[in-house]
Amino acid sequence: MERREFIKNTALISGGLLVSSSLLGQSSAIKKTKKITILHTNDTHSNIDPFPDNHAKFPGRGGVSRRFEIIQKVRAEEENVLVLDAGDIFQGTPYFNKFGGVLEMKLMTELGYDAATMGNHDFDGGMDGFLKAKAFAKFPFLCANYDFKNTVLDAQTQKQTILQKGGLKIGIFGVGIELKGLVPDDKCGETKYLDPIEIANQQAKELKEAGCDLIICLSHLGYEYTTEKVCDRVLAKKTRNIHLIIGGHTHTFLEKPTEETNLDGNSVLVNQVGWGGLNLGRIDFEIESKLFAKKEVMEVG
């Protein structure tokens, strides 16, 4: 397959108003063929209801029911849709305290999520608590750099998955942040943390060799840091074969996706949509022999 190219438009949808600005001029010389639409969230933190109307920063915004409406609308308009999450599903409202994550899993299943990765707060109920809640999730959790051997989560997560959409193969894998210092030992047991850069290169290579047309990393590493800590931007620069990194952990609101250059000189998109279910990310890939991408952030509420 020829080296892919990325063309991106960014837009913010608020109250039904669409305002867009071109980041790169799109070539009309290349015929568009197959389109994949990716919707994504991160760090929803058990926010089931909209934020209160008197909230200082986000009055009345968010809510799972509104997210459901947007997802259903997109599905009605587009043929090939994936819904993904980059972790920290749990912790933040009394819903988690009362139901232990079960409600969140049931609702994500109802919304039709295709895959998710784990964030550090998804260990807040302990590994047994996560396993209990996960029983209600009809989608896989992708955790390639957590070795769960000798824990109750052994064989309960996957390193990667390959989904078929529109005759295309979409490979997805997940990487998470170092748990030491963030999660008490009694919450994560003997979980071993593996180098996310090494693991990401391995997973992306396997997915490419499996013939995937599009390779996505669900990351809970964080967007960027002032230290040498591994983040999504560093991951993009130090890997090969990844087209898109959907991130979480740092609650970063990006108005447009960041474009990084990988080890082979190819473009990688990095995106994150804040926290609390306030925004729903959208990225459209149009694939022929080259790859096009258009990204939107949609306010929920």
C-alpha positions in Angstrom: 0.0 0.0 0.0 1.3 3.5 -0.8 2.4 5.8 2.0 -0.8 7.4 3.4 -1.4 11.1 3.6 -3.6 12.8 6.2 -5.9 15.7 5.4 -7.7 17.2 8.4 -10.5 19.6 9.0 -11.5 20.6 12.5 -14.9 21.7 13.8 -16.7 22.4 17.0 -20.4 21.5 17.2 -22.3 23.5 19.8 -26.1 23.8 19.8 -26.3 22.5 16.3 -24.0 25.2 14.9 -21.1 23.9 12.8 -18.0 26.2 12.4 -15.1 24.6 10.6 -11.6 25.7 9.5 -9.3 23.9 7.1 -5.9 22.8 8.5 -4.6 21.6 5.2 -6.0 22.0 1.7 -7.7 18.8 0.6 -6.8 17.5 -2.8 -9.7 16.9 -5.1 -7.6 14.9 -7.5 -7.8 11.7 -5.4 -11.1 9.9 -5.5 -12.6 9.1 -2.1 -13.6 5.5 -1.6 -14.3 4.0 1.8 -15.1 6.1 4.9 -14.6 5.1 8.5 -16.1 7.4 11.3 -14.6 7.1 14.7 -16.4 8.6 17.8 -14.4 8.7 21.0 -14.4 9.7 24.7 -11.9 9.7 27.5 -12.0 10.3 31.3 -15.8 10.3 31.5 -15.4 9.6 35.3 -18.9 8.3 36.1 -20.6 11.4 34.8 -24.0 10.0 33.9 -26.1 13.1 34.2 -25.5 16.5 32.6 -23.5 18.9 34.7 -25.7 21.1 37.0 -27.3 24.2 35.4 -25.4 26.3 38.0 -22.0 24.7 37.3 -19.4 27.5 37.2 -17.7 26.2 34.0 -20.0 23.7 32.2 -23.6 24.5 33.1 -26.0 22.0 31.7 -23.5 20.3 29.5 -22.7 16.6 29.0 -24.8 13.6 30.0 -25.0 10.1 28.7 -28.5 10.5 27.1 -27.2 13.4 24.9 -24.2 11.4 23.9 -26.5 8.6 22.9 -28.5 10.9 20.8 -25.4 12.2 19.0 -24.1 8.7 18.4 -27.4 7.5 17.0 -27.6 10.6 14.7 -24.1 9.9 13.4 -24.9 6.2 12.9 -28.0 7.2 10.9 -25.9 9.3 8.6 -22.7 7.2 8.3 -22.4 3.6 7.3 -19.2 2.6 9.2 -19.0 3.9 12.7 -16.7 2.9 15.6 -17.1 4.2 19.2 -14.0 4.0 21.4 -12.9 5.1 24.9 -9.5 5.9 26.3 -10.0 5.0 30.0 -10.9 6.4 33.4 -14.5 5.4 33.0 -14.9 5.1 36.8 -14.8 7.5 39.8 -16.1 11.0 40.1 -19.8 10.9 41.0 -22.0 9.0 43.5 -23.0 6.6 40.7 -19.7 4.9 41.0 -19.9 4.8 44.8 -23.3 3.1 44.7 -23.0 0.8 41.7 -19.2 0.2 41.5 -19.0 0.8 37.8 -21.7 -1.6 36.7 -24.0 1.3 35.6 -21.2 2.8 33.5 -20.6 -0.5 31.7 -24.2 -1.1 31.1 -24.6 2.4 29.6 -21.5 2.1 27.4 -22.8 -1.2 26.1 -26.2 0.4 25.3 -24.3 3.2 23.5 -22.6 0.6 21.4 -18.9 1.1 22.3 -16.6 -1.1 20.3 -13.6 -1.1 22.5 -11.9 0.7 25.5 -8.7 0.8 27.4 -8.2 1.0 31.2 -7.3 4.1 33.1 -5.7 4.3 36.6 -9.1 5.2 38.1 -10.6 2.0 36.6 -8.7 0.2 39.4 -10.4 2.3 42.2 -12.8 -0.5 43.0 -10.0 -3.0 43.0 -9.4 -5.7 40.4 -12.3 -7.7 41.7 -14.5 -4.7 41.4 -13.4 -4.0 37.9 -14.0 -7.6 36.9 -17.5 -7.6 38.4 -18.4 -4.4 36.5 -16.7 -5.7 33.3 -19.2 -8.6 33.2 -21.8 -6.1 31.9 -19.6 -4.8 29.1 -20.2 -6.3 25.7 -17.0 -4.8 24.3 -13.3 -5.7 24.9 -10.9 -3.9 27.1 -7.5 -3.5 25.3 -4.4 -3.4 27.7 -1.2 -4.3 25.9 1.3 -3.0 28.4 -0.3 -4.3 31.6 0.7 -7.9 32.4 -2.1 -9.3 34.5 -0.6 -12.7 35.0 -1.2 -13.9 38.6 -4.2 -11.5 39.0 -7.9 -11.9 38.6 -7.7 -10.0 35.4 -5.5 -12.6 33.7 -7.1 -13.4 30.3 -9.9 -10.9 31.0 -8.5 -8.2 28.7 -7.0 -8.3 25.2 -3.8 -6.7 23.8 -5.5 -5.8 20.5 -8.5 -6.4 18.4 -9.2 -6.2 14.6 -12.6 -4.9 13.5 -14.1 -5.1 10.1 -15.9 -2.1 8.7 -16.8 -1.4 5.1 -14.5 -4.1 3.9 -11.6 -2.5 5.8 -9.6 -3.9 8.7 -9.2 -1.6 11.7 -6.6 -2.7 14.2 -6.9 -1.3 17.7 -4.7 -1.8 20.8 -4.4 -0.1 24.2 -1.6 1.2 26.4 -1.8 2.6 30.0 0.1 4.7 32.4 2.5 3.5 35.1 0.3 2.5 38.0 2.9 2.8 40.8 2.2 6.0 42.7 -1.2 6.4 41.2 -2.9 3.1 42.3 -2.4 1.5 45.7 -0.7 -1.9 45.5 -3.8 -3.7 47.0 -5.9 -2.3 44.1 -3.7 -3.6 41.2 -2.1 -6.6 42.8 0.9 -8.1 40.8 0.1 -6.2 37.7 3.4 -5.6 35.8 3.8 -2.4 33.8 5.6 -2.8 30.4 7.3 -0.1 28.4 4.5 1.5 26.3 6.8 2.6 23.5 8.2 -0.9 23.0 4.8 -2.5 23.3 3.1 0.0 21.0 5.7 -0.7 18.3 5.2 -4.4 18.7 1.4 -4.2 18.6 1.4 -1.8 15.6 3.8 -4.0 13.7 1.6 -7.1 14.3 -1.5 -5.2 13.2 0.2 -4.0 10.0 1.4 -7.5 9.2 -2.2 -8.7 9.7 -3.2 -6.4 6.9 -4.9 -3.6 8.8 -5.8 -0.6 6.8 -6.0 1.7 9.8 -4.2 1.3 13.2 -5.4 3.0 16.3 -3.9 3.3 19.8 -6.1 3.9 22.8 -3.8 5.5 25.3 -4.2 6.5 28.9 -0.6 7.9 29.1 -1.5 11.6 29.0 -1.1 14.2 26.3 2.2 15.8 27.3 4.3 16.6 30.3 7.2 18.9 31.2 9.2 15.9 32.4 10.6 12.9 30.5 7.5 10.9 31.3 6.1 9.0 28.3 3.1 10.8 26.8 1.0 10.5 23.7 3.1 13.1 21.8 6.3 11.2 22.6 4.6 7.9 21.8 3.7 9.2 18.3 7.2 10.3 17.6 8.9 7.1 18.8 6.7 4.5 17.0 5.9 3.2 13.6 2.6 2.2 11.8 0.2 4.0 14.1 -2.3 6.4 12.3 -4.2 7.7 15.3 -3.7 7.9 19.1 -6.8 8.6 21.1 -5.6 9.7 24.5 -6.8 10.3 28.0 -5.6 10.9 31.6 -4.6 14.6 31.4 -8.1 15.8 30.7 -6.8 17.8 27.8 -9.3 19.8 25.7 -7.9 19.9 22.2 -9.5 22.3 19.7 -7.8 20.4 16.9 -5.8 17.2 16.7 -2.1 17.4 17.1 -0.1 16.1 14.2 3.2 14.4 15.0 5.8 12.7 12.7 6.7 9.2 13.5 10.0 7.3 13.1 9.3 6.7 9.4 8.5 10.4 8.7 4.7 9.7 8.5 2.0 11.6 10.2 0.3 10.5 13.3 -2.8 12.2 14.7 -3.1 12.6 18.5 -6.4 13.6 20.0 -8.1 14.0 23.4 -11.5 15.6 24.2 -11.2 16.7 27.8 -13.2 14.9 30.5 -16.6 14.3 32.1 -18.3 13.4 28.8 -18.5 17.0 27.9 -17.3 16.4 24.4 -17.5 13.6 21.9 -14.6 13.4 19.5 -15.2 12.5 15.8 -12.6 11.6 13.2 -13.5 10.5 9.7 -11.0 8.5 7.7 -11.6 8.2 3.9 -9.4 5.5 2.5 -8.3 4.6 -1.0 -4.6 4.2 -1.7 -4.1 7.3 0.5 -5.7 8.2 3.8 -7.8 11.3 4.7 -8.9 12.4 8.1 -11.5 15.0 9.3 -11.9 15.7 13.0 -14.7 17.2 15.0 -15.3 17.8 18.7 -19.0 17.9 19.7 -20.2 19.5 22.9 -22.6 17.2 24.7 -25.3 19.6 25.7 
